[in-house]
């Protein structure tokens, strides 16, 4: 029993950093009725926040400004957009 108490007293920050987020996320999933506890999914939230805007940008690029296929400052600080386009095109073709 003494070894167990010593282990918990030495490692309580590590244990809290593991169990704290786990309990918070589990509580959130129960509250929002997410997958293991209901029929909702996190993907629907992610779709509304990210991919709808991306597809709007995709449409704008294809129809009006093809130069946005290679480089864009609207992607955070800037970066290559070619990888994003390839992922979307491959996904849409399946």
PESULSUL-V170233 format. One record per helix or strand of 3 or more residues. SS is the DSSP state (H for helix, E for strand). FROM is the first residue (numbers start at 0). TO is the last residue. If there is no record, write none. Layout:
BEGIN
SS_FROM_TO + SS_FROM_TO
END
This chain:
BEGIN
H_1_31 + H_34_36 + H_41_62 + H_65_68 + H_81_92
END
